[in-house]
Amino acid sequence: MAVAGGQSGKLYEQVATRVRGMILGRAFRPGDRLPSVRDLSRQEGVSVTTVIEAYRLLEAQGLIHPRPQSGYFVHAYASSVPAEPTRTEPAAVPSEFRLEELLQEMGKHNADPAVVKLAFATPNPSLLPHAKLARIMTSVVKDHPEASYGYGPSSGHRQLREQIAQRAFGAGAVVSPDEIVITTGCQEALYLALRAACPDGGVVLVESPCHYGVLQAIQLAGLRSMEVCTRPREGICVDAVEEAIQQGLEDGVPVRACLVNPNFHNPLGGLLSDRDKMRLIEVAERYGVTLIEDDVYGDLGHEIERPRVAKSYDEQGNVLLCSSFSKTISPGYRIGWIIAGKRHAQLERLKHALSYGAAGIPQLTLAEFLSTGGYDVYLRRARKAYAQNVARVSTAIARYFPAETKVTRPAGGFVLWVEMAPRIDSVKLYTEAVKHGVLIGPGTLFSGQGNYRNFFRMNAAQWNEETEAAIARLGKLVQGM
Amino acid sequence: MAVAGGQSGKLYEQVATRVRGMILGRAFRPGDRLPSVRDLSRQEGVSVTTVIEAYRLLEAQGLIHPRPQSGYFVHAYASSVPAEPTRTEPAAVPSEFRLEELLQEMGKHNADPAVVKLAFATPNPSLLPHAKLARIMTSVVKDHPEASYGYGPSSGHRQLREQIAQRAFGAGAVVSPDEIVITTGCQEALYLALRAACPDGGVVLVESPCHYGVLQAIQLAGLRSMEVCTRPREGICVDAVEEAIQQGLEDGVPVRACLVNPNFHNPLGGLLSDRDKMRLIEVAERYGVTLIEDDVYGDLGHEIERPRVAKSYDEQGNVLLCSSFSKTISPGYRIGWIIAGKRHAQLERLKHALSYGAAGIPQLTLAEFLSTGGYDVYLRRARKAYAQNVARVSTAIARYFPAETKVTRPAGGFVLWVEMAPRIDSVKLYTEAVKHGVLIGPGTLFSGQGNYRNFFRMNAAQWNEETEAAIARLGKLVQGM
């Protein structure tokens, strides 16, 4: 199994990936003995230490276990690491989204300390660099009273825009700090991007499934979404995007924008290839459709260091890149941004009209944290932990859920998308699960068409006894349905 | 001169107000000797000390000056404390607002450290309780990591909502913390209120003049504003509101909402009487029009402790009360709120769809600051300082501007609305003034109809040599136009 994207993690992680591929592909079956450390070392052309580290990683992920004097064996349930969902085939109809009551109810349950929170995509608190951020914020508060006593620039503090421009360069995009507008999280960025892209209404193409925040923003902007076939690992089908645009022209309901999440899609976890990113940009330009790119998970590749943003291939300024620090550093700071290309001036005006600027002290704290270099060290640790926890949660689903259950194999981020037997209603499961102290995200939230009723999304950022017990309870509920 | 609203400041402030009324009403003329301290003490039935304090206040406001051995005299220019603008008579036509390019340009000038910033309504930084807030935030950062690592409730942290409910009670409104949604400043609150009030478009009545933020929010929500006659001291003409609603019904362009700023209006500084607040609520209910109340200056009465909010008379839940801490504690925290009455559930959903929640640490910092009681002490100091600085700036305008210049007499807040001779174009004045290092807010920003071309708004929160020099430069420019 080749390491995706060619940008690899450490050597032992590459070896672990290949072995995991063999197990998931059933080349090694439950109970099988794996090659000895010495054999694998020879075969892979790596050191014995590297193989030992790879096996330890797979053990931590719950796929294999050592037996004294006998070597490593595939776990009894490991081969049943669930199959993957297949590519989606949504109906090609524009739709409106009516699930906000459900989200509102879920929000109330999420405030209950007794509930195990697997519904919302919150990062793992134990990984976040609290102490360092707290130290930085304490000195920002002291040294920058102007961040409190003034409104600050509506586009955001320049120190932060400089840091974001530098990070965007690492994702292949050459932008100046003057082309960036700071927002209240990525959600506000998406809403503003939609307002700028579609001033006269119209249809927006989205992946299927699609994060409900995207569907909410589309509805709030008075637009309609149309879902496009999406492959769990490889992302949106670019041919289907072009077909939908053509169909819209024929039907007189022109597509105005296409809003995609190419890097580690929420909820699928897939990665659009660089080639497809280029094709998508070409198709959008050819038909005069604006491309909106959501990159909130871009820094959280499990084995891929940092994929390029689609924006990096944008020569016409037709891509609006939206992102935030909510998945990486702090959801509570509510700091996102937008790089709006040729619509920058318009975006600045929209942002000013909507909410002036974003909070000053969180902006300066993030700027300082990014510039003092702790971010990359932290990311390496977080990415590894998310890869492990996602693997552990997948394995637990295989253990506790019915055999027909399918689970995505995300290449980044920390959510899993779970497909159950068609008879299982995830809204009913959600209701039952809440009574058993577990909160999940029903699949219908991820479609404007009411698709994915037998799916749910699960936050796999954390792994501990509580998570495992919650998954066991969920599995039992599904078994009984 | 009676103290407005019957809720007075300290005794010496009441005395000063009466004497100021005599000077402005030309009962005492420039150069006149004022009653001796002993005489006035007898006449007013107050102590000699109180009169001395009153005279010192008037001296600080630039209206009178002492002469050794002779007592207090009216300043030579004091009688020309400018006349007031009269009530406004906007055309009764719905309009759209197109001045965002100008605001964008002003925003850039406002970032220039060399410019004297008199355009935007930023509080006086030297009054703000920085040190205390910094101490509180430092401990919040340490003690509440959950405010960073989670999204927090979409409606905002409960601790802050409790404090806001308590303060609302002080303004006559009985609300529970569960009826409050925290927003990214008042601007976002106004936008959300408009979206909730006018889901199907329509016309929104506003005061004339009207803060441009209101006009921006109306435009962003796809609505049209209609300006209603407003009296500089007494606020919106309620009869004119009813007439506009009736006219809209006749013309088939129904009025959906009325957005008002009853307490210390921006830019006029007037105060709608309690009777008119009640009438406004009655009219709005009778015609099925939603009332949106902007109360950002409500805590900043110069001599009036705390006027009631219109919301306090709302029995049907038809009033959406919007406010923020941006004028009182910190614009940079970007924390506002909305009390949406019967539209609360809808508001929660809109807020979630627009930007999830507001930044957590600023919320908890404000909650702590409000609950530990420093707010009222701070407010007393700030209100007195704003009263003084507004008087000083008015006096300086009288000194440096042509005699025909008129200036409002705000009862609260810290902005002045300046009317120049009809031939003076405030956009031209703004352009010239920027070249001379002074930023003002041209009057056209405060009307969707392009009214008030010969007016401008001036921030009078600060008074120092720089302010006076800037006003002198402005006056010279106007003299030459």
HADDOCK unambig.tbl for C-alpha pairs under 7 A between the chains (distance, minus, plus):
assign (segid A and resid 100 and name CA) (segid B and resid 349 and name CA) 6.27 0.50 0.50
assign (segid A and resid 104 and name CA) (segid B and resid 349 and name CA) 6.74 0.50 0.50
assign (segid A and resid 122 and name CA) (segid B and resid 150 and name CA) 6.47 0.50 0.50
assign (segid A and resid 125 and name CA) (segid B and resid 149 and name CA) 5.68 0.50 0.50
assign (segid A and resid 130 and name CA) (segid B and resid 145 and name CA) 6.94 0.50 0.50
assign (segid A and resid 134 and name CA) (segid B and resid 141 and name CA) 5.71 0.50 0.50
assign (segid A and resid 134 and name CA) (segid B and resid 142 and name CA) 6.39 0.50 0.50
assign (segid A and resid 138 and name CA) (segid B and resid 138 and name CA) 5.28 0.50 0.50
assign (segid A and resid 141 and name CA) (segid B and resid 134 and name CA) 5.70 0.50 0.50
assign (segid A and resid 142 and name CA) (segid B and resid 134 and name CA) 6.41 0.50 0.50
assign (segid A and resid 145 and name CA) (segid B and resid 130 and name CA) 6.92 0.50 0.50
assign (segid A and resid 147 and name CA) (segid B and resid 332 and name CA) 5.57 0.50 0.50
assign (segid A and resid 148 and name CA) (segid B and resid 330 and name CA) 5.40 0.50 0.50
assign (segid A and resid 148 and name CA) (segid B and resid 331 and name CA) 6.33 0.50 0.50
assign (segid A and resid 148 and name CA) (segid B and resid 332 and name CA) 4.16 0.50 0.50
assign (segid A and resid 148 and name CA) (segid B and resid 333 and name CA) 6.00 0.50 0.50
assign (segid A and resid 149 and name CA) (segid B and resid 125 and name CA) 5.67 0.50 0.50
assign (segid A and resid 149 and name CA) (segid B and resid 330 and name CA) 5.24 0.50 0.50
assign (segid A and resid 149 and name CA) (segid B and resid 331 and name CA) 5.86 0.50 0.50
assign (segid A and resid 149 and name CA) (segid B and resid 332 and name CA) 5.84 0.50 0.50
assign (segid A and resid 150 and name CA) (segid B and resid 122 and name CA) 6.50 0.50 0.50
assign (segid A and resid 150 and name CA) (segid B and resid 331 and name CA) 5.50 0.50 0.50
assign (segid A and resid 150 and name CA) (segid B and resid 332 and name CA) 5.40 0.50 0.50
assign (segid A and resid 151 and name CA) (segid B and resid 331 and name CA) 4.92 0.50 0.50
assign (segid A and resid 151 and name CA) (segid B and resid 332 and name CA) 4.80 0.50 0.50
assign (segid A and resid 152 and name CA) (segid B and resid 332 and name CA) 6.52 0.50 0.50
assign (segid A and resid 184 and name CA) (segid B and resid 355 and name CA) 6.28 0.50 0.50
assign (segid A and resid 185 and name CA) (segid B and resid 355 and name CA) 6.60 0.50 0.50
assign (segid A and resid 187 and name CA) (segid B and resid 354 and name CA) 6.44 0.50 0.50
assign (segid A and resid 187 and name CA) (segid B and resid 355 and name CA) 5.06 0.50 0.50
assign (segid A and resid 188 and name CA) (segid B and resid 354 and name CA) 5.69 0.50 0.50
assign (segid A and resid 188 and name CA) (segid B and resid 355 and name CA) 4.83 0.50 0.50
assign (segid A and resid 191 and name CA) (segid B and resid 354 and name CA) 6.74 0.50 0.50
assign (segid A and resid 213 and name CA) (segid B and resid 353 and name CA) 6.63 0.50 0.50
assign (segid A and resid 216 and name CA) (segid B and resid 353 and name CA) 5.22 0.50 0.50
assign (segid A and resid 217 and name CA) (segid B and resid 353 and name CA) 5.88 0.50 0.50
assign (segid A and resid 217 and name CA) (segid B and resid 354 and name CA) 6.52 0.50 0.50
assign (segid A and resid 220 and name CA) (segid B and resid 353 and name CA) 6.97 0.50 0.50
assign (segid A and resid 330 and name CA) (segid B and resid 148 and name CA) 5.40 0.50 0.50
assign (segid A and resid 330 and name CA) (segid B and resid 149 and name CA) 5.24 0.50 0.50
assign (segid A and resid 331 and name CA) (segid B and resid 148 and name CA) 6.30 0.50 0.50
assign (segid A and resid 331 and name CA) (segid B and resid 149 and name CA) 5.85 0.50 0.50
assign (segid A and resid 331 and name CA) (segid B and resid 150 and name CA) 5.49 0.50 0.50
assign (segid A and resid 331 and name CA) (segid B and resid 151 and name CA) 4.91 0.50 0.50
assign (segid A and resid 332 and name CA) (segid B and resid 147 and name CA) 5.57 0.50 0.50
assign (segid A and resid 332 and name CA) (segid B and resid 148 and name CA) 4.15 0.50 0.50
assign (segid A and resid 332 and name CA) (segid B and resid 149 and name CA) 5.83 0.50 0.50
assign (segid A and resid 332 and name CA) (segid B and resid 150 and name CA) 5.41 0.50 0.50
assign (segid A and resid 332 and name CA) (segid B and resid 151 and name CA) 4.80 0.50 0.50
assign (segid A and resid 332 and name CA) (segid B and resid 152 and name CA) 6.52 0.50 0.50
assign (segid A and resid 332 and name CA) (segid B and resid 359 and name CA) 5.49 0.50 0.50
assign (segid A and resid 332 and name CA) (segid B and resid 360 and name CA) 5.21 0.50 0.50
assign (segid A and resid 333 and name CA) (segid B and resid 148 and name CA) 5.98 0.50 0.50
assign (segid A and resid 333 and name CA) (segid B and resid 359 and name CA) 4.92 0.50 0.50
assign (segid A and resid 333 and name CA) (segid B and resid 360 and name CA) 6.39 0.50 0.50
assign (segid A and resid 334 and name CA) (segid B and resid 358 and name CA) 6.45 0.50 0.50
assign (segid A and resid 334 and name CA) (segid B and resid 359 and name CA) 5.23 0.50 0.50
assign (segid A and resid 349 and name CA) (segid B and resid 100 and name CA) 6.28 0.50 0.50
assign (segid A and resid 349 and name CA) (segid B and resid 104 and name CA) 6.74 0.50 0.50
assign (segid A and resid 353 and name CA) (segid B and resid 213 and name CA) 6.62 0.50 0.50
assign (segid A and resid 353 and name CA) (segid B and resid 216 and name CA) 5.23 0.50 0.50
assign (segid A and resid 353 and name CA) (segid B and resid 217 and name CA) 5.87 0.50 0.50
assign (segid A and resid 353 and name CA) (segid B and resid 220 and name CA) 6.96 0.50 0.50
assign (segid A and resid 354 and name CA) (segid B and resid 187 and name CA) 6.44 0.50 0.50
assign (segid A and resid 354 and name CA) (segid B and resid 188 and name CA) 5.70 0.50 0.50
assign (segid A and resid 354 and name CA) (segid B and resid 191 and name CA) 6.74 0.50 0.50
assign (segid A and resid 354 and name CA) (segid B and resid 217 and name CA) 6.52 0.50 0.50
assign (segid A and resid 355 and name CA) (segid B and resid 184 and name CA) 6.29 0.50 0.50
assign (segid A and resid 355 and name CA) (segid B and resid 185 and name CA) 6.60 0.50 0.50
assign (segid A and resid 355 and name CA) (segid B and resid 187 and name CA) 5.08 0.50 0.50
assign (segid A and resid 355 and name CA) (segid B and resid 188 and name CA) 4.83 0.50 0.50
assign (segid A and resid 358 and name CA) (segid B and resid 334 and name CA) 6.45 0.50 0.50
assign (segid A and resid 359 and name CA) (segid B and resid 332 and name CA) 5.49 0.50 0.50
assign (segid A and resid 359 and name CA) (segid B and resid 333 and name CA) 4.93 0.50 0.50
assign (segid A and resid 359 and name CA) (segid B and resid 334 and name CA) 5.23 0.50 0.50
assign (segid A and resid 360 and name CA) (segid B and resid 332 and name CA) 5.21 0.50 0.50
assign (segid A and resid 360 and name CA) (segid B and resid 333 and name CA) 6.41 0.50 0.50
